[in-house]
């Protein structure tokens, strides 16, 4: 250890490990990038937990080291959604920010991975614990969704974010709210005119979610409702096809899905949609 004490003096193996983490936390590179800082913060948190075998002195040092790492890391990575959320939670006694407290973090985040963006969306749409808070309005949800879609790293998939948005709608208002949420996703995608590949990926994620619900819906829906669904999904398919480049390997897969959907719709004997031969 830094003090040169023996294993026994610092509380056995847990004390040695905790002291080593504290030393590591003081290294300049510990806060250089968000991923490294988050991994170190998680390890330091485990060291300070009630069930940890580390002695109290090491737990105290680990807590202090965690605050230092977080301060330096957020300064070095001011747009990391993970770090901003942890910083806000630490200020609030350990509770992750929700609702109106989380939305500014979501809008400030940049270069998010898929799960990070989905988590920020989920936190932003949840009311604060014990607070009487009206649900976020549709226009505000769409703007938040667009901001998070733009915040995604270049290689990140928008699918988890789209699913988080739709899942919140289902929990809030059932299938009707989910339909409105799908429209919000399409509106947000239309704003991504400067990111055509991401726009196509967002439309694909939303359409896949809608398709996954169709079979169960068909068991109980009226013919009129099924016709409405068939027309809407046909429009969705053709909108997506227009967005996908001909050399995009995903386009062939979506043509196959379009054919499968047309075959299923023909079994419903519906009008107002393209048959599989036309597709």
N, C-alpha and C positions, 0 to 999 in steps of 0.2 A: 504494500500500500504506500501512499505518498508519505505517511509518517514513519514508514519502515517497521511498523508493528507486525507481529506474527499473526497467523490465521486465528489463533485463539483470542488475541487481543481485539480483533475486529468482528468477532461473533461467528467464527467458523466459515464454511464455504459461502453461505449467503452474504456474510459481511464482506468477504474478499470480492465476490462478484459485484456487490453493490458499490464498493469503493472503486473498483475498476470502471464501472459505468460513470461514476462521478468524474473520474479522471478523463474519461473519453469525452464527456459532455463539455469539458473545458477546452477541448481542441478546437482550433478555428474552423476546421473542415466539418465539424459536427453540425453546423448550421448553414453550410454552404448551399445545399439544395433541399427542397421540401421533403423528398422521399427519405433521405438520410435522417433529417431532423425528426420526422414522424416516427420512424423505426426506433430511434433513440428515446423519444418521449414515451413511447409505449413501454419500452423496457424499464425506464425510470419509474413509470407509474406502477408497474408490477412490483418493483422494489419497495414502493411506499405503501402498498396495500396492507390491510389489516392482517391478512393471512401470510404475509411475507415473514421469513425467518431472519431477515436482516435486523441487526440491533437498532435501537431507536436513533442513535447518533447517525448511523448510515442512512436511515429513512429520512431524517431531517436534511442531511446533506443532499440526498437524491432529490427531494422536493425543491430545494433551493436551486440545484443544478437544472432541473426541468424548467423552472421559470426563466433561468438565464438562457437556456437553449431556445425556448419559445420566443423570447424577446429578440434575440439575435436572428433567429430564423425568419420571423415575420418581417423584420427589417430588411433582410436579404431577399425574401420572397414575398413581397407585399400583395401578390395576387393569388396566392395559394389558398384555395377553398378549405382544404384540410386544416392548415395552420390557422387561418382566420377563425374557423369554427372552434378549434381547441382554445384559442386565445379568448374568444368570447365566453366559452364555457368556464374557463378558469376565473374570469372576472365575476361570473355569476354563481360561483360556489360549486362548479362541477357540472351544471346542467347545460346541455347543448341548447343554443338559441333556437327559437321556433317562431313561426309567423312573422310579424312585422320586424322582429329582431334579426331574423335569419335572412330575409329578402335582400337587404343591402350587401350582405356577404356574398350571396349568390350572384348579384349583379357585378360585384367587384372582381370575382374570380376569373382567372384566365388559365389556358392550357390545362384544363381539367381532364382527368381520365373519366371513363364512362361511369364508374360507380360513384366517383366524387360528385359529378354533376347530378346524378340521380338522387344522391343523398341530400344535396343542397336543395333540390326541388321539393323533396319530401318534407324537409324541415321547414321550408318557407310556406308550405301549404298547411302545416299543422298549427293550430292555435296554441298560444303559450299556455303552459300548465296553469290551471286555475283562472285563466283570463276569459272574460266575456268578449269574444272577438268575432265580428261578422266574417263570413267566408270571403275570400279574395274575389273581387269581381272578374268577369270573364276577360275584359280588356287588359286588366292588370296581370292575370294569369298568362295571357298570350305574350305580353311584353316580357315577363319573367322567363317564359319558355324560350323565346327568341334569344334573350340575353345569354341563357345557359347553352343553347345550341351554338351560339357564336363563341362561347368560352371554351368549347371542347378542343382538346389537342387535335392536331391534324389527323392522327391515326386512330383517334377514339371513335367508337361506334355510338350513334345517337340512340340506339335501341333501348338501353336501360333507362335513359332519361324520358323517352316517350312512354315507356311502360309505367314509370313512376307517376307521370302526369295522368295517365288514364286510370291507374289504380286508385289514385286519390279521388277521381271523379266517381268511380263506381262506389267507393266507400261513402261518398258524400250524398250521392243521389241516384244510384242504381243505373240501369241501362240508358235511361233518358239523358242523365248527366254525362255518361260515357260517350254517347253520340255527339253531344255538344263539345266534349273535350277533343274528340277526333277532328271536329271542325276547327277548333283552336289550333291543333297541331298543323293542319293544312294551311291555316292563315299564317302561322309562324314560318312554315316552310316557304310560303310564297314571298316572304320578306327576305329570304336568303338568296336573292337574285344574283349576288356577287359570289356565291359559293354553290355552283350548280351540282357538284358531286354530293355535298352534304344535303342539299335540298332533296335530291333523289333518295338518299339514304333515309331521310326523315319520312318522306312519303311512303317508302317501302316498309319502314317499321310500323307506321300507323295502319297501313293496309293489312299487314300480317296480323296485327292485333284484331282488326275487324274480322278477318277471315277465320280466326280461331274461335270466334263466337257464333259464326253463322250456323253450323250444324245443330247446335243446341237450340238456337233461336227458331230454326225451321220446324222443330218438333211441336211447338205450341202456337206459332204465329198464324195469323189469318193470311189468306191469299193476297189480300190488298197490302198487308204489311210486308209480305215476302216480295211482292212486286217493287215496292219502294226500296227495299234493301238491294234487290237485284239491279235496279237502275243506278242506285248510288254507287255500288261496288264496280259496276261496269265503267262508270265515269272515273272512279278512282284508278282502276287498272289502266285506262287509256291515258289519264294524266301522268301516271308513273312511266308508262312506255314512252311518252313524249320527252320525259326528262332523262331517260337512260340513253347513253350513246350506243350506237349500233355495235361498237367493238367492246362494250362492257360485258364481261362474262356473266354478270347478274341478269342481263336482259333475257337470255335464253331461259334461265330458270323461271323468270316471271311470266314468259310466254306459256310455259308449261302449266304454271299455276292458273293462268287466265283460262286455258283450255279446260282444266279440271273444274274451275268454277262454272264455266259455261255449260259443261256436261251436267253438273249438279243442278244448275238453274233450269236446264231443259227437263230434268226429272220432276221439277216443281210445276212444269207446264206454264211458265210465266211468259207474258208478253213484255215488250219494251226493253229487251236485252238482245245482244248479239248471240246467235247460235255458235256452236263450236266450229262449224264449217266456215262461217264468216270470219271468226277469229283466226 
